[in-house]
Amino acid sequence: MTEDIFPPELLAMFKPELVAPAALFLVSEDAPTNVILGAGAGVVQAANVTLTRGVKLEEPTPEAVAANFARIMDREGEIVPQSGAEQAMTIMQRLQGN
């Protein structure tokens, strides 16, 4: 997949054994919940999924999504939810007009 992107000397650094420590940590007894890790060539990174405030659509149609897309994508006030329940709570807040 990356053979056409990286030069050979850099591609050689992307070995499975350099990703395995992050994967093994995520399945260990000490692993945190709700964490996404990226790993490659011995570098481990945390990835965060964010949620924007969202928009309550008057009509649940693709056209309404398109018409409101800029507001849907507005990152002001976005959050990094720690659980699915927190995501659901943000939906409840929007339904209540908050």
C-alpha positions as CSV (number, residue, x, y, z in Angstrom):
1,M,0.0,0.0,0.0
2,T,2.8,2.4,0.8
3,E,5.4,1.1,-1.7
4,D,4.4,3.9,-4.2
5,I,4.5,6.7,-1.6
6,F,7.7,6.2,0.5
7,P,11.3,5.9,-0.8
8,P,12.7,2.4,-0.1
9,E,14.9,3.5,2.8
10,L,11.9,5.1,4.6
11,L,9.6,2.2,3.7
12,A,12.1,-0.2,5.3
13,M,11.4,1.5,8.7
14,F,7.7,0.6,8.7
15,K,8.0,-2.9,10.2
16,P,5.2,-4.8,11.9
17,E,7.3,-5.3,15.0
18,L,7.4,-1.5,15.5
19,V,3.6,-1.3,15.5
20,A,3.1,-4.4,17.7
21,P,4.0,-2.7,21.1
22,A,1.2,-0.2,20.7
23,A,-1.3,-2.9,19.7
24,L,-0.2,-5.1,22.6
25,F,-0.6,-2.2,25.0
26,L,-4.1,-1.6,23.8
27,V,-5.1,-5.2,24.7
28,S,-3.3,-5.3,28.0
29,E,-4.7,-5.2,31.5
30,D,-3.4,-1.6,31.8
31,A,-5.0,-0.3,28.6
32,P,-7.2,2.8,28.8
33,T,-10.6,2.8,27.2
34,N,-11.8,5.1,24.4
35,V,-8.3,5.5,22.9
36,I,-7.2,5.4,19.3
37,L,-3.5,5.0,18.6
38,G,-1.7,5.4,15.3
39,A,1.7,3.7,15.0
40,G,4.4,3.4,12.3
41,A,8.1,3.1,12.2
42,G,8.4,3.2,16.0
43,V,6.3,6.4,16.4
44,V,3.1,6.1,18.4
45,Q,0.4,8.8,18.2
46,A,-2.9,9.4,19.9
47,A,-5.8,10.2,17.5
48,N,-8.9,12.0,18.7
49,V,-12.3,11.9,17.2
50,T,-14.1,15.2,17.7
51,L,-17.7,16.1,17.4
52,T,-19.0,19.5,16.3
53,R,-22.1,20.9,17.9
54,G,-24.2,19.8,15.0
55,V,-27.4,21.1,13.5
56,K,-31.0,19.9,14.2
57,L,-32.4,19.6,10.7
58,E,-36.0,20.8,10.1
59,E,-36.3,18.2,7.4
60,P,-34.2,15.0,7.6
61,T,-33.2,15.0,3.9
62,P,-29.9,15.0,2.0
63,E,-30.8,18.4,0.7
64,A,-31.1,19.7,4.3
65,V,-27.7,18.2,5.1
66,A,-26.2,19.9,2.1
67,A,-27.9,23.3,2.9
68,N,-26.6,23.1,6.5
69,F,-23.2,21.6,5.8
70,A,-21.1,24.6,6.7
71,R,-22.9,24.8,10.1
72,I,-22.6,21.1,10.6
73,M,-18.8,21.3,10.0
74,D,-18.2,24.4,12.1
75,R,-15.6,23.3,14.7
76,E,-16.3,26.1,17.2
77,G,-17.2,24.4,20.5
78,E,-16.3,20.9,19.3
79,I,-15.6,18.3,21.9
80,V,-13.6,15.1,22.2
81,P,-16.3,12.7,23.6
82,Q,-15.1,10.1,26.0
83,S,-17.9,7.7,25.4
84,G,-20.8,6.9,23.1
85,A,-23.1,8.1,26.0
86,E,-21.5,11.5,25.8
87,Q,-22.1,11.7,22.1
88,A,-25.8,10.8,22.7
89,M,-26.0,13.5,25.3
90,T,-24.8,16.1,22.8
91,I,-27.7,15.0,20.5
92,M,-30.2,15.3,23.4
93,Q,-28.9,18.9,24.0
94,R,-29.4,19.9,20.4
95,L,-32.9,18.4,20.4
96,Q,-33.6,20.6,23.5
97,G,-32.4,23.7,21.7
98,N,-29.0,24.0,23.4
